[in-house]
Amino acid sequence: MESKKKVSIHIGEFYISEEPTIIHTLLGSCVAVCVHDPIQNTGGMNHILLPGQAAPGSLLDPTRYARNAIEILISGVIGLGGKHRNLIAKVFGGAQLLATLPNERGVGQALADFVLDFLRQERIDIVSSDLGGTDVRKIYFHTDTGAVFLKRTALKEQNRLVQKERNGIRKINSGSELMRNPYPHLPK
């Protein structure tokens, strides 16, 4: 039996494939959306840092923002032969890793709410989700079957991930990160 290609994605990245591939990522307060067309066996996953969308003309990577990242993911799956009416989604992450005031919603919850609302507006069925809480999640998405395997990770990974997310937000806030090709995984 031939093994599947394995691809790791990080904050602001995505991967889409019509070939059997396992896409994996590590999530804290970030959210990953897995979109799959079960008829075409095509799918992709993104790793979203912030709710909303990038400002027009922004030099920052727009795929760090939910609206941009999901639109690109949907377009990419459709570009590989998927049909919008067949698309299903699975959504993961949105943990509360950083301490906030008891009544304050954290960025993870705000991001998860935005993603769920946006997918509903796009009329894409959300068939599975694992959102919120305080656990770090490692997600493995199989593009050909749509199966997702979730693994919760140790505190050591959580501390490393919190630092990565803080650094990502710091770069966005400083405006120091120039835009690179934000669509390297879209079919040509």
C-alpha positions as CSV (number, residue, x, y, z in Angstrom):
1,M,0.0,0.0,0.0
2,E,1.3,3.4,-1.0
3,S,1.7,5.9,1.8
4,K,0.1,9.3,1.7
5,K,2.1,12.5,1.3
6,K,2.4,14.4,4.6
7,V,2.4,18.3,4.8
8,S,2.8,20.5,7.8
9,I,1.2,23.9,7.9
10,H,1.8,26.8,10.2
11,I,0.1,30.1,11.1
12,G,-1.3,31.8,8.0
13,E,-0.6,28.8,5.7
14,F,-2.9,26.4,3.9
15,Y,-2.6,23.4,1.7
16,I,-5.1,22.0,-0.8
17,S,-4.7,18.7,-2.7
18,E,-6.6,16.4,-5.1
19,E,-3.9,13.7,-4.2
20,P,-4.3,11.7,-1.0
21,T,-2.4,13.8,1.5
22,I,-2.3,14.1,5.3
23,I,-2.2,17.8,6.3
24,H,-1.3,18.5,9.9
25,T,-0.9,21.5,12.2
26,L,-0.7,22.4,15.9
27,L,-3.4,24.7,17.3
28,G,-3.9,26.7,20.4
29,S,-6.1,29.8,20.1
30,C,-5.7,29.6,16.3
31,V,-8.4,27.8,14.3
32,A,-8.0,25.3,11.4
33,V,-10.8,24.8,8.9
34,C,-10.7,21.5,6.9
35,V,-12.8,21.7,3.7
36,H,-13.6,18.5,1.8
37,D,-15.6,17.5,-1.3
38,P,-16.6,13.9,-0.6
39,I,-17.6,13.3,-4.2
40,Q,-14.3,14.5,-5.8
41,N,-12.2,13.4,-2.8
42,T,-10.5,16.8,-2.8
43,G,-9.7,18.9,0.3
44,G,-7.6,21.3,2.1
45,M,-6.8,22.9,5.4
46,N,-5.8,26.3,6.7
47,H,-4.4,27.7,10.0
48,I,-6.0,31.0,11.0
49,L,-4.6,33.4,13.5
50,L,-7.2,36.2,13.7
51,P,-10.9,36.9,13.0
52,G,-12.1,39.3,10.3
53,Q,-10.2,40.1,7.2
54,A,-7.0,41.8,6.2
55,A,-7.3,45.5,5.4
56,P,-7.4,46.3,1.7
57,G,-3.9,47.0,0.4
58,S,-2.3,45.6,3.6
59,L,1.3,44.3,3.2
60,L,0.6,41.6,5.8
61,D,-0.2,38.1,4.9
62,P,-4.0,38.0,4.4
63,T,-4.3,34.3,5.1
64,R,-3.7,35.0,8.8
65,Y,-7.2,36.4,8.8
66,A,-10.3,34.1,8.9
67,R,-12.3,35.6,6.0
68,N,-9.3,35.7,3.6
69,A,-8.1,32.2,4.6
70,I,-11.5,30.5,4.2
71,E,-12.3,32.2,0.9
72,I,-8.9,31.1,-0.5
73,L,-9.4,27.5,0.8
74,I,-12.9,27.2,-0.7
75,S,-11.7,28.7,-4.0
76,G,-8.7,26.3,-4.1
77,V,-10.9,23.2,-3.5
78,I,-13.3,24.3,-6.2
79,G,-10.3,25.0,-8.5
80,L,-9.3,21.4,-8.2
81,G,-12.8,20.2,-9.3
82,G,-14.8,20.4,-6.1
83,K,-18.3,21.7,-6.2
84,H,-19.5,24.3,-3.6
85,R,-22.7,22.4,-3.1
86,N,-20.8,19.3,-2.0
87,L,-18.4,21.0,0.4
88,I,-18.3,20.1,4.0
89,A,-16.2,21.6,6.8
90,K,-14.6,20.5,10.0
91,V,-13.3,23.1,12.4
92,F,-10.8,22.8,15.3
93,G,-8.9,25.0,17.8
94,G,-9.9,28.3,19.4
95,A,-8.5,27.4,22.8
96,Q,-8.1,29.9,25.6
97,L,-4.4,29.7,26.2
98,L,-3.7,33.1,27.6
99,A,-5.2,34.3,30.9
100,T,-8.1,36.8,30.4
101,L,-10.6,38.4,32.8
102,P,-13.3,36.0,33.8
103,N,-16.0,37.7,31.7
104,E,-13.8,38.5,28.7
105,R,-13.9,36.5,25.5
106,G,-10.5,35.5,24.4
107,V,-9.2,35.6,20.9
108,G,-9.7,31.9,20.4
109,Q,-13.5,32.2,21.1
110,A,-13.8,35.3,19.0
111,L,-12.0,33.5,16.1
112,A,-14.1,30.3,16.5
113,D,-17.3,32.3,16.5
114,F,-16.3,34.2,13.4
115,V,-15.3,31.1,11.5
116,L,-18.5,29.3,12.3
117,D,-20.6,32.3,11.3
118,F,-18.7,32.7,8.0
119,L,-19.0,29.0,7.0
120,R,-22.8,29.2,7.7
121,Q,-23.0,32.4,5.5
122,E,-21.2,30.4,2.8
123,R,-23.8,27.6,3.2
124,I,-21.1,25.0,3.9
125,D,-22.2,22.3,6.3
126,I,-20.1,22.0,9.4
127,V,-20.1,18.3,10.1
128,S,-17.6,18.2,13.0
129,S,-15.9,20.6,15.3
130,D,-13.8,20.6,18.5
131,L,-13.5,24.2,19.7
132,G,-12.6,26.1,22.9
133,G,-11.3,24.8,26.1
134,T,-7.7,25.1,27.2
135,D,-6.1,22.2,25.3
136,V,-3.6,22.4,22.5
137,R,-4.7,20.2,19.6
138,K,-2.7,18.5,16.8
139,I,-4.9,17.9,13.8
140,Y,-4.3,15.4,11.0
141,F,-6.6,15.9,8.0
142,H,-6.8,13.3,5.2
143,T,-7.7,15.2,2.0
144,D,-9.0,12.1,0.2
145,T,-11.4,10.8,2.8
146,G,-12.1,13.9,4.9
147,A,-11.1,12.0,8.0
148,V,-9.6,14.1,10.8
149,F,-7.6,12.7,13.7
150,L,-7.2,15.0,16.8
151,K,-4.5,14.6,19.4
152,R,-4.3,16.7,22.5
153,T,-0.7,17.7,23.5
154,A,1.3,18.2,26.6
155,L,1.9,21.5,28.5
156,K,5.4,21.8,27.0
157,E,3.9,22.1,23.5
158,Q,1.3,24.5,24.8
159,N,4.0,26.9,26.1
160,R,5.8,26.7,22.8
161,L,2.7,27.4,20.9
162,V,1.6,30.4,23.1
163,Q,5.0,31.9,22.3
164,K,4.6,31.3,18.5
165,E,1.1,32.9,18.6
166,R,2.4,35.9,20.5
167,N,5.2,36.4,18.0
168,G,2.7,36.2,15.1
169,I,0.5,38.8,16.7
170,R,3.5,41.0,17.5
171,K,4.6,40.9,13.8
172,I,1.2,41.9,12.6
173,N,0.9,44.7,15.2
174,S,4.3,46.1,14.2
175,G,3.6,45.9,10.5
176,S,7.1,44.5,10.0
177,E,6.1,41.4,8.1
178,L,6.0,42.1,4.4
179,M,3.6,40.2,2.3
180,R,5.1,37.2,0.5
181,N,3.2,35.1,-2.0
182,P,0.1,34.4,0.1
183,Y,-1.2,31.7,-2.3
184,P,1.6,29.1,-2.8
185,H,-0.7,26.1,-2.5
186,L,-3.4,27.2,-5.0
187,P,-3.4,25.2,-8.2
188,K,-2.0,27.1,-11.1
